Amino acid sequence: MGRITPICKLTAALFLCAAPAYASVDDGVIAYANARAAEFDARHGEALAGYLRLFEKSSDSETLAKRVYQNAVRQGDFAAALQAIRVRELKNDVPPEGPLLLFTDAFQKRRWSMALLAIDELEARSNFGFMAPILRAWVSVAKTGTHDLTLKQGNTDPFFNFYAVDQIVYLDLATGQNAKAKLGLRNMVSVGGDAMRDLFINAAPVLAAKGDAAFANAMLGTAMGSEFAGQFNEANGPKSNISPNIGLAALYVRIATSLIEQGVPEPGLALARLALWTAPEYPPAVITTAHALGELSGGRDAVALLDKIPSASPYWTRAVFAKAALLRDMGDNDGAVELARLSYDGNANSAARATFLGQMFQQNGRLPEAIAQYRIAMDLDDFKRQAPQSRASFHLMFASALDDNGQWDEAQRELRNAIVLDPSNASALNYLGYAMLERGEDVINAEAFVRRAYEAEPTSSAYADSLGWALFQNGKYIDAVTMLEKAASIEDADATIFEHLGDAYWQAGRRRDARHAWNSAAISADAAVASRISSKLEAGLPGDIRAAK
């Protein structure tokens, strides 16, 4: 019990100022412990209620403010999250997205001076400072109906440049600059992805209201293929402009999606919730919030959230895909396949639906069915209209199914197709190059492929490892050591990287370092790899390791 006592003392200290509310300080400790237990059990509504009761009596507690904030974000309780952020601000403990809550609150209440102060705070103290010019532009639109945001020449902030591209189009549509917006929309066609589709779906009714339904329908065809092409007309909802709330929500969603993809779902969820608090029921915000919840709590709350999107919505297919992915992650593979099949049966001309069914087959280990489904998708006219980057991603996925099914020659062809369509696709470059290395096929060209992948994403431990291993296979042992040491220094380095580093050390004559690296690899290696490493630790490498690997 000795190690628990200090924690109890710290916990009790939270409630000393609130003692009159309880029979004793112990009551406060028990209430806090109960709230924590609910939180650990993912009963965030119960946890939030418990923390809020305590927070009423200890409203300056930094610890409670943190707990209230986290659970309020999980539950979507903006008022509670805002209350907690204000306390954390006084304690100089605001999370990076904290000023965005203050901005959102001020923006919704049209308190422009407070909104601008929150932007200044964001710019000065947060990782999200790159958003400041965009947020100021939306304040200007809300106040005056104008904006002056541009991609200024010489601006070297890559985050601003990345996120401002579609935001400028939203701003132009919100201020009636439709000719300029159409030029921006044309430039977005080659980008692909959900951000482009969301922009097109939002822009279509605005342009249709200005008498340009043909352009609106063409955009929707590009964005959604057979899902929505040709379906927009004056009868189903033109709008005079895009509201600032939708523009801001689109920004929050795009950043949230990036955070979730980078493996940081907690702030991703906060940004997704901000999108919902800014534009309630905005479908991309619903989907992104569900995605983050699925990453954080396994999907129990996320599935119900996705059910809010009706089948008539242009976002319904994406919601179905997200729900199927959640079912798969929850272990219900058959349910995921069935949901994907129902979606595909509803529109067999949709390349997206055909592809998704293939994905579900593949992830359920039904490789022949997956391959057949991918072939169906690739033959659809809808597929041929997709952006090159989207088709490249498809060929990469198709290649992985073929490879897993023992059809390497066909897989290699699909990987090369992906690289032709998207020469900077690091995943395809690395997949092809590393697979060639493992098979001992044309290791010189294999090195060129993995080098291109590494140069595209030099912070990736996997790509650094691939290049290091290619250098090793080509007999460049000193260069291999340098590259593999870099791969091993990156946070997510795995057993394979340390084994490769040990091999390179050995061939470079650094036998002691080799054994240290192999020992590091053995810590997390599976049984088969651990057995191989054990042999190396005992006897070193054979005469020509390249032939043995």
PALUMDREN-901148 format. One record per residue (C-alpha): residue in three letters; x, y, z. Coordinates in steps of 0.02 Angstrom, whole numbers, plus 50000, padded with zeros to 5 digits. Layout:
N
ALAXYZ/...
end
This chain:
549
MET500005000050000/GLY501505011550019/ARG501555016249835/ILE499715020749833/THR499785032749979/PRO500605047549887/ILE499295046449750/CYS497905046749879/LYS498675061949962/LEU498775071149796/THR496985066349755/ALA496375071949925/ALA497225088649902/LEU496085092149755/PHE494585092749870/LEU495215101750024/CYS494405117949967/ALA492785108549934/ALA492655099450100/PRO490965106950150/ALA490125098150004/TYR490585081050071/ALA490475072150238/SER492375071150231/VAL493835073150112/ASP493715054350088/ASP492035056950001/GLY492895067749872/VAL494265054949849/ILE492975041249823/ALA491985051849699/TYR493575055549601/ALA494075037149603/ASN492355032249539/ALA492475044949397/ARG494205038449351/ALA493565020549354/ALA492155025449235/GLU493415034049121/PHE494565018849117/ASP493045008349071/ALA492635020348927/ARG491025025949013/HIS491435043948970/GLY489705050949001/GLU489695044249178/ALA491485050049204/LEU491105067549142/ALA489595069049256/GLY490655063849405/TYR492055075849364/LEU490845090249337/ARG490065087649508/LEU491785088849585/PHE492265103349473/GLU490805113549540/LYS491645113149711/SER493455114049653/SER493305124949499/ASP495135130249503/SER495825112349503/GLU497005109849358/THR496875090949373/LEU494975091249366/ALA495025103549221/LYS496065091149121/ARG494895076749160/VAL493345086949121/TYR494085092948958/GLN494595075748895/ASN492925067748935/ALA491935082648871/VAL492815080848703/ARG492425062148702/GLN490585065848740/GLY490415081148629/ASP489975092948772/PHE490605109748709/ALA490055119748862/ALA491005108348981/ALA492545108048869/LEU492535127048859/GLN492355128749048/ALA493855117249073/ILE494905126448943/ARG494595143149031/VAL495265135749194/ARG496755127949105/GLU497105144749023/LEU497245152749196/LYS498445138749246/ASN499485141349089/ASP499085123449038/VAL498115125448876/PRO498265111148750/PRO498755116248572/GLU496945116448513/GLY496355126248666/PRO496355143448584/LEU495285136048444/LEU493895132448570/LEU493975150448630/PHE493965156448449/THR492495145248403/ASP491485151348552/ALA491835169548511/PHE491495166848326/GLN489815158648360/LYS489335173148473/ARG489985185848346/ARG491175193248474/TRP492465198048345/SER493745206248459/MET493775190748569/ALA493915179648415/LEU495415189748355/LEU496235188648527/ALA496035169748524/ILE496845169348351/ASP498315179548418/GLU498495167048561/LEU498425152548438/GLU499765160448329/ALA500925164448474/ARG500815148348575/SER500105133848476/ASN500655121148347/PHE499115126748251/GLY499745144448226/PHE499805141748037/MET497895142848042/ALA497905160948101/PRO497825169647930/ILE496405158047876/LEU495415161148035/ARG495645180048018/ALA494995178747841/TRP493405170147903/VAL493155183648034/SER493295196447894/VAL492015187047790/ALA490805186047937/LYS491025204547977/THR491195212747806/GLY490835199547673/THR492605201147603/HIS494295192747620/ASP496055195347555/LEU496855178447590/THR498055172547455/LEU499465160147435/LYS500785173647444/GLN502385171047348/GLY503815167447466/ASN502735160347605/THR503765145747667/ASP502545138547794/PRO502125121547718/PHE500635118847833/PHE499825135347784/ASN500135131947600/PHE499395114447615/TYR497805119247706/ALA497505136147624/VAL497285129247448/ASP495495123447470/GLN495105136347604/ILE495385150547479/VAL494075142447367/TYR492855141447513/LEU493195159747552/ASP492915164647370/LEU491265155247366/ALA490735163247530/THR491065180747461/GLY490285178347289/GLN491915177447191/ASN491285162947089/ALA492405165046936/LYS493945164647046/ALA493215149847143/LYS492945139946982/LEU494775142346935/GLY495275135847106/LEU494095121047089/ARG494865116146923/ASN496575116247006/MET495935104847144/VAL495405090947024/SER497135083047022/VAL497265083047212/GLY495995069447247/GLY495495063547420/ASP494075067847538/ALA494555086247554/MET494315088647367/ARG492675079047367/ASP492005089147514/LEU492445105347426/PHE491565100047266/ILE490015094247358/ASN489925110747452/ALA490285121247298/ALA489035113047181/PRO487435120647252/VAL488225137947257/LEU488735137447075/ALA487055129847025/ALA486175144547109/LYS487175156046994/GLY486535146746840/ASP488035135446818/ALA487215118546852/ALA488225110346711/PHE489865114646797/ALA489125109146964/ASN488635092146893/ALA490345090046811/MET491165093346980/LEU490065080747067/GLY490455067946934/THR492305070646966/ALA492095070447154/MET490935055647171/GLY490875046547005/SER489275036846981/GLU488765040847160/PHE488095057947116/ALA488535062646938/GLY487165071846846/GLN486015072046997/PHE486155090447041/ASN484855102546976/GLU483845117547034/ALA482575106247117/ASN483735098147242/GLY484485112547336/PRO485495126947261/LYS486215139147389/SER486725157247367/ASN488385155147458/ILE489415144647577/SER489235149947758/PRO490785154047860/ASN490305140047979/ILE490425127047841/GLY492085134247782/LEU492805133447958/ALA492115116047987/ALA492945110147826/LEU494615116947889/TYR494425108248057/VAL493945091847974/ARG495445092147858/ILE496665095048001/ALA495785082148111/THR495935069247972/SER497805072547956/LEU498065070848143/ILE497115054348150/GLU498095047548001/GLN499715052448090/GLY499225041948241/VAL498705055948360/PRO496815053548374/GLU496585063248537/PRO496885080548462/GLY496105074048302/LEU494495070848397/ALA494575088248473/LEU494685096148299/ALA493295085048234/ARG492195090148381/LEU492585108348343/ALA491935105348168/LEU490305098348238/TRP490155112448365/THR490415124848222/ALA489235116448098/PRO488125103748188/GLU487675088348083/TYR488995092647950/PRO489255075047879/PRO491165075547856/ALA491305081048038/VAL490185066648092/ILE491225054147994/THR492885061048056/THR492285061448236/ALA491725043248219/HIS493435038848148/ALA494325046848296/LEU493155038648422/GLY493475021948340/GLU495355024348358/LEU495175029248541/SER493815017748608/GLY493585003748483/GLY492035010048394/ARG490635007348520/ASP490085025548513/ALA490655028548335/VAL489455016648247/ALA487925025248321/LEU488595042148267/LEU488735036548086/ASP486925030948085/LYS486435049348089/ILE486905051447905/PRO485375047347796/SER485455036547640/ALA484975051447531/SER486545060847582/PRO488015061547460/TYR489055056447610/TRP488085040547644/THR489305029247551/ARG490775036247648/ALA489815033647809/VAL489465015447762/PHE491315012847725/ALA491775020247893/LYS490505009447983/ALA491124993647897/ALA492904997947945/LEU492365000248126/LEU491474983348125/ARG493054975348057/ASP494124983648191/MET492884977448322/GLY493154959648259/ASP491524958148162/ASN492324953947994/ASP490784945347925/GLY489714960447971/ALA490954971947884/VAL490914961447725/GLU489024960647727/LEU488864979447748/ALA490084982447605/ARG489124970047496/LEU487464978747531/SER488244995347483/TYR488954987947321/ASP487314979547275/GLY486494996747288/ASN487605003547149/ALA488684991047054/ASN489305005046938/SER490215013647082/ALA492085010547080/ALA492185016247261/ARG490905003347318/ALA491674989447214/THR493394993547283/PHE492794994147462/LEU491994976947448/GLY493664970747383/GLN494544978447533/MET493374969847654/PHE493654953047567/GLN495534955747574/GLN495544960547757/ASN494484945247796/GLY495774934047710/ARG494654930247561/LEU495984934347432/PRO495264926447273/GLU493624935747301/ALA494574951747337/ILE495584950247177/ALA494024946847074/GLN493164961847150/TYR494654973247116/ARG494634967846934/ILE492784972546924/ALA493154989546999/MET494584992846878/ASP493494989346727/LEU492165002046775/ASP492055018546682/ASP491885026646852/PHE493645020646897/LYS494395028146740/ARG493735045346787/GLN494635045546954/ALA496145056746987/PRO497845048746949/GLN498325048447134/SER496725039247178/ARG497015026247043/ALA498825024347101/SER498215020347277/PHE497025007447203/HIS498424998847105/LEU499464998047264/MET498044989847358/PHE497704977747215/ALA499554973347210/SER499564968947395/ALA498114956747370/LEU498984948547221/ASP500624947247316/ASP499764939647469/ASN498964927047351/GLY500654921847278/GLN500444931247113/TRP502034941747121/ASP502244944646934/GLU500514952546923/ALA500794961847086/GLN502394969447018/ARG501474975446864/GLU500154983946970/LEU501494992447076/ARG502334999146920/ASN500645005546860/ALA500445014747025/ILE502145022947006/VAL501775028446828/LEU500175036746887/ASP500965044547042/PRO502875044947030/SER503045051647207/ASN501975038047289/ALA503205032847425/SER502175017647478/ALA502195010247303/LEU504035014247276/ASN504535006347440/TYR503414991147417/LEU504114987447244/GLY505934990747289/TYR505924980947452/ALA504994966247376/MET506304965447239/LEU507694965747370/GLU506884951547467/ARG506774941247307/GLY508524945947249/GLU507824953647089/ASP508814967547005/VAL509474974647168/ILE510224989847080/ASN508524995847018/ALA507764990447183/GLU508945002647271/ALA508365016547154/PHE506545013347198/VAL506795013247386/ARG507925028547374/ARG506505038147292/ALA505335032547431/TYR506575038147564/GLU506865054947479/ALA504985057747475/GLU504795053847662/PRO506505054547748/THR505745053547923/SER505035036147892/SER505995022447983/ALA505305009547860/TYR505955018847707/ALA507635022347790/ASP507765003847830/SER507334998947651/LEU508675010447581/GLY509945004247709/TRP509534986247664/ALA509704990147478/LEU511414997747509/PHE511874981947606/GLN511264970547466/ASN512334980447344/GLY513884978347453/LYS513954996447514/TYR514154991647696/ILE514795008047769/ASP513385017847685/ALA512165004447742/VAL512715006547924/THR512445025347915/MET510685023547844/LEU510175009247958/GLU510795018748111/LYS509625032748059/ALA508185020448039/ALA508545013148212/SER508555030448291/ILE506775034248236/GLU505475031048370/ASP504515016748287/ALA506045006248240/ASP505624987648246/ALA506524970948258/THR506844970148070/ILE507774986648072/PHE508914981348215/GLU509254964548132/HIS509734973347971/LEU510834985348069/GLY511704970648154/ASP512014962547985/ALA512764978747918/TYR513864980948070/TRP514504963148050/GLN514954965447867/ALA515784982047908/GLY516884973248034/ARG516014980048191/ARG515654963248273/ARG515274969548449/ASP514044982648382/ALA513254969048276/ARG512864958448428/HIS512154973448522/ALA510974977048375/TRP510454958748360/ASN510084958248547/SER508974973548524/ALA508074964748382/ALA507814949048485/ILE506824958748617/SER505314961248505/ALA505574947848372/ASP504314934048342/ALA504824915848366/ALA505454912648189/VAL506484928548182/ALA507114926048360/SER507784908848310/ARG508724916348162/ILE509444930148271/SER509984917448400/SER511014908648266/LYS511824925148219/LEU512244928948400/GLU513114912048413/ALA514034911048247/GLY513894927948160/LEU513434928847977/PRO513794915947843/GLY515024920247706/ASP513754928147590/ILE512264934647689/ARG511494942047531/ALA511194924647463/ALA510454918847627/LYS509154932447652/
end
